[in-house]
Amino acid sequence: MESIYNLTKKQLTEYLLNHNAKNYHAEELYKWLYEKKINSFDEITNIKKEILDKLKQDYLLKTIKISKVERDKDVDKYLFELEDKEHVEAVLMHHDYGNSLCVSSQVGCNMGCRFCESGRRKKVRNLKAHEMVEQILNVEADLSLRISHVVVMGIGEPFDNYDNLTKFIEIINDPKGLQIGSRHITVSTCGIVPKIEEFSNFPYQVNLAISLHAPTDKIRNKLMPINKAYPLNELMEALKKYSKKTSRRITFEYILLKEVNDTPNDAECLAKLIKGMNAYVNLIPYNKTENIEFLRSDAFHIMKFYDILKKNHINVTIRREFGSKISAACGQLRSKKEEL
Ligand code: SAH
């Protein structure tokens, strides 16, 4: 049976209209699902019993559950158990501007980025839209708070799960549902070019982040296998088209890896690569993983890299670090089951 959280409001309305209910029932039901966060259809008081009985027959409510939480200052890491006993993780970050949840989009990941812990387990399956929605619902219910921002930067490559991803965005953006504004939603991709093109036609103003991590094909090929399928010139061209079409600013994520991509020359190349684009660079200090092949750049190199970008009039920030004590930092999410 399917979870009701897999339905957009339009689909839910259609279903209800086909079962002797009225338009406004969908709005009512949405309130019960997303505001009151019911655990059973029996909690609903203002919808006819026969409609509720039918709903119970056809749909499940939540299908995933919290199996472990680790808490640190300003960050909570959740491990979820899915219906088929697989696990994924989400990380809640408490910012001064709101609460941001980093959600997973797949069980495992096939992209094989060399520095990334999440990708050490091959993709087992895509998450359905409702399994992404439920990560948000579970965390909101657990802490009695509202999540204002969502980043799809957990385990998985969202553009390798495009249809479920876009449905997820439609559901969480609904003004009668979780009401997460499209400008508060960010999708991060390693650079699957055809999907970037498709995404430029997606009618929601969400943010796009690109895991770039290298200014040349030579370096990027060593770090990210996806670059062999879609090299930098194709990626940049697709991004320029995307920018033109959407007028949205692109974020480039760039992990600084000691002596791999952090030299002054690399910074100059990066500045040249993105000059003139409506974009900014988010420099990410590398989080140590079990993979000893890579080391974090030292503070001197990070600052030098930053200065060179600034000098070239590139918008740049250095990412604030969250959760490194509890392995909740970027690239460190991995199913616990695998670690045992
Ligand atoms: N597949 C998508 C979504 C995962 S995002 C993507 O590639 O964008 C995870 C982010 O964390 C990416 O920018 C990724 O490159 C980064 N990351 C992975 N491993 C990391 C590590 N060890 N330290 C810091 N950032 C890391």
Residues whose N, C-alpha, C, O or C-beta is under 5 A from the ligand:
A	BS01	SAH	F115 C116 E117 V152 M153 G154 G156 E157 P158 S188 T189 C190 S211 E253 I255 I284 P285 Y286 N287 C330 G331
